[in-house]
Amino acid sequence: MSISRENFSPALESESKKNKLLDQAMEPEQFGDSLLVDIVPEQQKTEVPVFLAPGWASGVETFREVAVSIAEQNRRVLTVTYGRKAPDKRLFDPELEQKYQSDELRKSLVLLDVLNDKQIPQVDVIAHSEAAIHSLITAALAPEKIKSLTLVNPAGLVERSSVIGITARFLKQCHKSLTEMHGSRPDMKPVIRRYEKEAAQYFLANPVRSIKEAAAIAKTQTFDLLEELHRLGVNKLLTSLN
């Protein structure tokens, strides 16, 4: 019994679409000392892109599959690996440095620089872990730029902790997640290996900054940032605590 090629065309078309999006995800552009992935589907459901903000010690490698999955829904997706090599030479407004941790403020300004450089008026932000902190800062600095903000496992919602405590909790959570993934999703092993490699590169590229970032997480209370946004009238927040 012969089967018409037309019966396979939707699947073939879907696979072709995914491959095109994956090609874009595999070619990050240099953005200052950061790496930026900008996946633009041929047809877009909305003019508002998604900014996938990665958590501590992760970036474009770790979130490649997630970014492509979102792009398959006809959404433009941007994600970034924050730079590790550039010196801390950018001078912040003294008032901002008093208000926010400088290592989180730096990432917030990268996010804003991306939006301005790409001429993106508004964005839906999905922020994972530590990225919740600098995404909330971004929303406070430029609320008109953020259409919605989804926080996934946000950092800073527990009691204040030491750098050692933050690092230990981070490693424990990673171990738990990796163990669960290895056990239930064998196809995720390449993703896990990329994450492990990216995390190691992240720390080794600038150990001093990594420690300072851990200190910034330890000192930040996300509830305070949420309250600030509420005072500013920015209430388009969806928080997941999974």
BELJO-V875924 format. One record per residue. N is the residue number from 1. RES is the residue in one small letter. PHI is phi in degrees with one decimal (* if undefined). PSI is psi in degrees with one decimal (999 if undefined). NEAR is the number of other ideal C-beta (glycine too) atoms within 12 Angstrom. Layout:
n:N res:RES phi:PHI psi:PSI near:NEAR
n:N res:RES phi:PHI psi:PSI near:NEAR
This chain:
n:1 res:m phi:* psi:123.2 near:4
n:2 res:s phi:-86.8 psi:146.5 near:6
n:3 res:i phi:-116.5 psi:128.2 near:8
n:4 res:s phi:-64.0 psi:141.7 near:8
n:5 res:r phi:-61.6 psi:-28.7 near:11
n:6 res:e phi:-59.6 psi:-29.1 near:11
n:7 res:n phi:-64.5 psi:-22.2 near:11
n:8 res:f phi:-98.0 psi:-9.2 near:13
n:9 res:s phi:-59.6 psi:-40.5 near:13
n:10 res:p phi:-62.1 psi:-42.8 near:12
n:11 res:a phi:-65.7 psi:-42.1 near:13
n:12 res:l phi:-64.8 psi:-40.2 near:14
n:13 res:e phi:-64.3 psi:-41.8 near:16
n:14 res:s phi:-63.7 psi:-41.7 near:15
n:15 res:e phi:-66.4 psi:-39.4 near:15
n:16 res:s phi:-63.5 psi:-41.4 near:17
n:17 res:k phi:-61.8 psi:-45.5 near:23
n:18 res:k phi:-62.8 psi:-41.0 near:23
n:19 res:n phi:-63.7 psi:-38.4 near:17
n:20 res:k phi:-64.5 psi:-41.4 near:22
n:21 res:l phi:-67.9 psi:-39.3 near:34
n:22 res:l phi:-64.5 psi:-36.7 near:23
n:23 res:d phi:-59.1 psi:-41.2 near:18
n:24 res:q phi:-66.2 psi:-39.2 near:29
n:25 res:a phi:-67.5 psi:-25.7 near:35
n:26 res:m phi:-83.6 psi:-4.9 near:20
n:27 res:e phi:-123.8 psi:72.4 near:17
n:28 res:p phi:-66.9 psi:148.7 near:24
n:29 res:e phi:-101.1 psi:152.1 near:22
n:30 res:q phi:-76.9 psi:127.8 near:16
n:31 res:f phi:-128.5 psi:95.2 near:27
n:32 res:g phi:62.7 psi:-126.4 near:22
n:33 res:d phi:-100.4 psi:12.3 near:23
n:34 res:s phi:-103.7 psi:167.2 near:30
n:35 res:l phi:-111.7 psi:134.3 near:33
n:36 res:l phi:-124.6 psi:130.2 near:34
n:37 res:v phi:-107.2 psi:130.8 near:42
n:38 res:d phi:-131.5 psi:101.7 near:32
n:39 res:i phi:-99.0 psi:118.6 near:41
n:40 res:v phi:-118.0 psi:106.0 near:24
n:41 res:p phi:-65.9 psi:156.2 near:28
n:42 res:e phi:-63.2 psi:-37.9 near:16
n:43 res:q phi:-118.6 psi:131.1 near:15
n:44 res:q phi:-114.4 psi:133.6 near:18
n:45 res:k phi:-67.8 psi:-32.0 near:18
n:46 res:t phi:-150.4 psi:157.9 near:18
n:47 res:e phi:-78.3 psi:-9.6 near:17
n:48 res:v phi:-89.1 psi:113.4 near:24
n:49 res:p phi:-76.4 psi:171.6 near:37
n:50 res:v phi:-105.6 psi:130.1 near:41
n:51 res:f phi:-105.6 psi:114.9 near:46
n:52 res:l phi:-93.4 psi:102.6 near:43
n:53 res:a phi:-91.5 psi:113.9 near:51
n:54 res:p phi:-79.0 psi:151.5 near:42
n:55 res:g phi:-79.1 psi:-175.8 near:41
n:56 res:w phi:-55.5 psi:130.7 near:47
n:57 res:a phi:68.3 psi:22.9 near:39
n:58 res:s phi:-136.7 psi:169.6 near:38
n:59 res:g phi:-171.1 psi:-143.4 near:39
n:60 res:v phi:-64.3 psi:-31.4 near:38
n:61 res:e phi:-68.3 psi:-46.8 near:32
n:62 res:t phi:-65.3 psi:-38.6 near:39
n:63 res:f phi:-101.0 psi:16.3 near:39
n:64 res:r phi:-58.8 psi:-51.6 near:34
n:65 res:e phi:-64.0 psi:-38.6 near:30
n:66 res:v phi:-63.7 psi:-44.1 near:33
n:67 res:a phi:-61.9 psi:-43.8 near:41
n:68 res:v phi:-65.4 psi:-39.8 near:30
n:69 res:s phi:-60.9 psi:-41.4 near:24
n:70 res:i phi:-67.6 psi:-41.3 near:30
n:71 res:a phi:-64.2 psi:-29.6 near:37
n:72 res:e phi:-64.2 psi:-20.4 near:30
n:73 res:q phi:-88.4 psi:18.4 near:23
n:74 res:n phi:64.7 psi:37.8 near:22
n:75 res:r phi:-115.5 psi:132.9 near:29
n:76 res:r phi:-67.2 psi:135.8 near:33
n:77 res:v phi:-130.0 psi:134.2 near:41
n:78 res:l phi:-121.6 psi:141.0 near:42
n:79 res:t phi:-147.3 psi:164.2 near:47
n:80 res:v phi:-144.2 psi:149.4 near:44
n:81 res:t phi:-107.4 psi:114.9 near:39
n:82 res:y phi:-68.3 psi:140.7 near:41
n:83 res:g phi:-62.0 psi:148.6 near:26
n:84 res:r phi:-119.6 psi:-17.5 near:30
n:85 res:k phi:-96.1 psi:-31.6 near:20
n:86 res:a phi:-62.9 psi:140.2 near:18
n:87 res:p phi:-68.2 psi:160.7 near:13
n:88 res:d phi:-80.5 psi:64.5 near:20
n:89 res:k phi:-101.1 psi:-11.8 near:10
n:90 res:r phi:-72.9 psi:125.5 near:21
n:91 res:l phi:-89.8 psi:126.3 near:13
n:92 res:f phi:-92.5 psi:160.4 near:22
n:93 res:d phi:-58.5 psi:126.5 near:14
n:94 res:p phi:-53.7 psi:-35.0 near:11
n:95 res:e phi:-65.3 psi:-38.1 near:10
n:96 res:l phi:-68.6 psi:-38.9 near:20
n:97 res:e phi:-66.0 psi:-28.6 near:20
n:98 res:q phi:-73.2 psi:-29.9 near:11
n:99 res:k phi:-87.9 psi:-37.8 near:20
n:100 res:y phi:-125.3 psi:156.2 near:32
n:101 res:q phi:-68.9 psi:129.3 near:33
n:102 res:s phi:-60.9 psi:-33.9 near:29
n:103 res:d phi:-72.2 psi:-24.9 near:36
n:104 res:e phi:-84.6 psi:-35.8 near:44
n:105 res:l phi:-62.0 psi:-38.2 near:35
n:106 res:r phi:-58.2 psi:-45.7 near:37
n:107 res:k phi:-68.5 psi:-37.0 near:44
n:108 res:s phi:-59.5 psi:-42.0 near:43
n:109 res:l phi:-70.2 psi:-30.3 near:31
n:110 res:v phi:-63.3 psi:-44.8 near:37
n:111 res:l phi:-58.1 psi:-45.8 near:42
n:112 res:l phi:-65.5 psi:-38.8 near:31
n:113 res:d phi:-61.5 psi:-39.9 near:27
n:114 res:v phi:-61.9 psi:-47.8 near:34
n:115 res:l phi:-61.8 psi:-41.3 near:35
n:116 res:n phi:-70.0 psi:-42.1 near:17
n:117 res:d phi:-64.4 psi:-38.8 near:19
n:118 res:k phi:-87.0 psi:1.4 near:24
n:119 res:q phi:55.2 psi:49.7 near:13
n:120 res:i phi:-102.3 psi:112.4 near:30
n:121 res:p phi:-68.2 psi:-38.8 near:15
n:122 res:q phi:-145.4 psi:154.2 near:25
n:123 res:v phi:-146.4 psi:148.7 near:41
n:124 res:d phi:-93.7 psi:120.5 near:33
n:125 res:v phi:-101.6 psi:130.9 near:46
n:126 res:i phi:-113.4 psi:113.8 near:38
n:127 res:a phi:-114.2 psi:127.5 near:47
n:128 res:h phi:-105.8 psi:131.2 near:35
n:129 res:s phi:57.0 psi:-122.7 near:37
n:130 res:e phi:-58.9 psi:-27.1 near:44
n:131 res:a phi:-62.6 psi:-20.1 near:44
n:132 res:a phi:-58.3 psi:-36.1 near:43
n:133 res:i phi:-66.8 psi:-54.2 near:45
n:134 res:h phi:-75.2 psi:-20.4 near:46
n:135 res:s phi:-71.6 psi:-37.9 near:49
n:136 res:l phi:-66.3 psi:-37.0 near:46
n:137 res:i phi:-63.0 psi:-42.8 near:47
n:138 res:t phi:-58.5 psi:-44.2 near:38
n:139 res:a phi:-63.8 psi:-32.9 near:42
n:140 res:a phi:-72.9 psi:-38.3 near:33
n:141 res:l phi:-74.4 psi:-37.3 near:32
n:142 res:a phi:-141.4 psi:69.1 near:29
n:143 res:p phi:-58.8 psi:-27.3 near:27
n:144 res:e phi:-68.1 psi:-18.2 near:19
n:145 res:k phi:-83.9 psi:-19.9 near:33
n:146 res:i phi:-106.6 psi:111.1 near:39
n:147 res:k phi:-78.5 psi:-42.5 near:27
n:148 res:s phi:-150.1 psi:157.2 near:26
n:149 res:l phi:-139.2 psi:114.8 near:41
n:150 res:t phi:-106.7 psi:124.3 near:31
n:151 res:l phi:-106.2 psi:120.3 near:37
n:152 res:v phi:-109.6 psi:119.5 near:27
n:153 res:n phi:47.6 psi:54.5 near:29
n:154 res:p phi:-66.1 psi:140.1 near:37
n:155 res:a phi:-76.1 psi:161.7 near:41
n:156 res:g phi:82.9 psi:13.2 near:38
n:157 res:l phi:-104.2 psi:9.8 near:27
n:158 res:v phi:-113.3 psi:176.0 near:20
n:159 res:e phi:-62.7 psi:154.5 near:14
n:160 res:r phi:-56.0 psi:143.0 near:19
n:161 res:s phi:-140.4 psi:166.4 near:22
n:162 res:s phi:-80.5 psi:167.6 near:16
n:163 res:v phi:-58.8 psi:-42.8 near:21
n:164 res:i phi:-62.6 psi:-41.8 near:14
n:165 res:g phi:-63.4 psi:-43.7 near:19
n:166 res:i phi:-61.4 psi:-46.5 near:33
n:167 res:t phi:-64.1 psi:-43.3 near:26
n:168 res:a phi:-62.6 psi:-43.1 near:16
n:169 res:r phi:-65.6 psi:-39.3 near:27
n:170 res:f phi:-61.1 psi:-47.7 near:32
n:171 res:l phi:-65.2 psi:-37.8 near:20
n:172 res:k phi:-63.9 psi:-44.1 near:14
n:173 res:q phi:-64.8 psi:-39.8 near:24
n:174 res:c phi:-62.7 psi:-45.1 near:27
n:175 res:h phi:-60.1 psi:-44.2 near:17
n:176 res:k phi:-62.2 psi:-46.7 near:15
n:177 res:s phi:-63.7 psi:-43.8 near:28
n:178 res:l phi:-65.5 psi:-39.7 near:24
n:179 res:t phi:-62.8 psi:-44.8 near:15
n:180 res:e phi:-63.8 psi:-41.3 near:14
n:181 res:m phi:-65.6 psi:-44.3 near:21
n:182 res:h phi:-60.2 psi:-36.3 near:20
n:183 res:g phi:-77.3 psi:-35.8 near:13
n:184 res:s phi:-109.1 psi:-19.0 near:13
n:185 res:r phi:-133.2 psi:81.8 near:16
n:186 res:p phi:-58.0 psi:-30.4 near:11
n:187 res:d phi:-69.3 psi:-11.1 near:11
n:188 res:m phi:-88.2 psi:-4.5 near:21
n:189 res:k phi:-57.3 psi:-42.6 near:16
n:190 res:p phi:-61.2 psi:-36.4 near:18
n:191 res:v phi:-65.4 psi:-42.3 near:26
n:192 res:i phi:-63.0 psi:-43.4 near:28
n:193 res:r phi:-63.0 psi:-39.2 near:17
n:194 res:r phi:-64.5 psi:-40.2 near:24
n:195 res:y phi:-62.8 psi:-45.6 near:33
n:196 res:e phi:-59.7 psi:-42.1 near:25
n:197 res:k phi:-67.3 psi:-43.2 near:19
n:198 res:e phi:-65.7 psi:-39.4 near:30
n:199 res:a phi:-63.3 psi:-42.6 near:31
n:200 res:a phi:-63.4 psi:-44.0 near:19
n:201 res:q phi:-63.4 psi:-37.5 near:24
n:202 res:y phi:-59.8 psi:-48.7 near:33
n:203 res:f phi:-69.6 psi:-44.5 near:24
n:204 res:l phi:-71.2 psi:-27.1 near:16
n:205 res:a phi:-64.7 psi:-31.1 near:24
n:206 res:n phi:-160.7 psi:78.8 near:23
n:207 res:p phi:-58.0 psi:-37.8 near:17
n:208 res:v phi:-62.8 psi:-45.1 near:17
n:209 res:r phi:-65.4 psi:-36.9 near:29
n:210 res:s phi:-60.3 psi:-41.3 near:28
n:211 res:i phi:-66.4 psi:-40.9 near:20
n:212 res:k phi:-64.8 psi:-37.0 near:25
n:213 res:e phi:-65.5 psi:-41.9 near:40
n:214 res:a phi:-60.8 psi:-39.5 near:34
n:215 res:a phi:-64.8 psi:-38.7 near:25
n:216 res:a phi:-64.7 psi:-40.8 near:31
n:217 res:i phi:-63.4 psi:-42.7 near:39
n:218 res:a phi:-62.3 psi:-31.7 near:31
n:219 res:k phi:-90.9 psi:-10.7 near:26
n:220 res:t phi:-94.3 psi:135.8 near:37
n:221 res:q phi:-109.9 psi:109.8 near:25
n:222 res:t phi:-61.3 psi:-32.6 near:37
n:223 res:f phi:-59.5 psi:-35.0 near:22
n:224 res:d phi:-64.5 psi:-40.4 near:22
n:225 res:l phi:-67.3 psi:-39.1 near:38
n:226 res:l phi:-63.4 psi:-40.2 near:28
n:227 res:e phi:-65.1 psi:-38.9 near:16
n:228 res:e phi:-62.4 psi:-43.1 near:24
n:229 res:l phi:-64.0 psi:-37.6 near:29
n:230 res:h phi:-62.1 psi:-41.2 near:18
n:231 res:r phi:-64.4 psi:-32.7 near:13
n:232 res:l phi:-80.8 psi:-6.8 near:21
n:233 res:g phi:83.3 psi:16.9 near:13
n:234 res:v phi:-97.5 psi:103.7 near:28
n:235 res:n phi:-124.9 psi:12.2 near:18
n:236 res:k phi:-85.8 psi:68.7 near:24
n:237 res:l phi:-122.7 psi:136.3 near:32
n:238 res:l phi:-126.2 psi:115.6 near:18
n:239 res:t phi:-109.4 psi:127.0 near:26
n:240 res:s phi:-108.1 psi:131.1 near:17
n:241 res:l phi:-112.4 psi:27.1 near:15
n:242 res:n phi:-64.0 psi:999 near:12
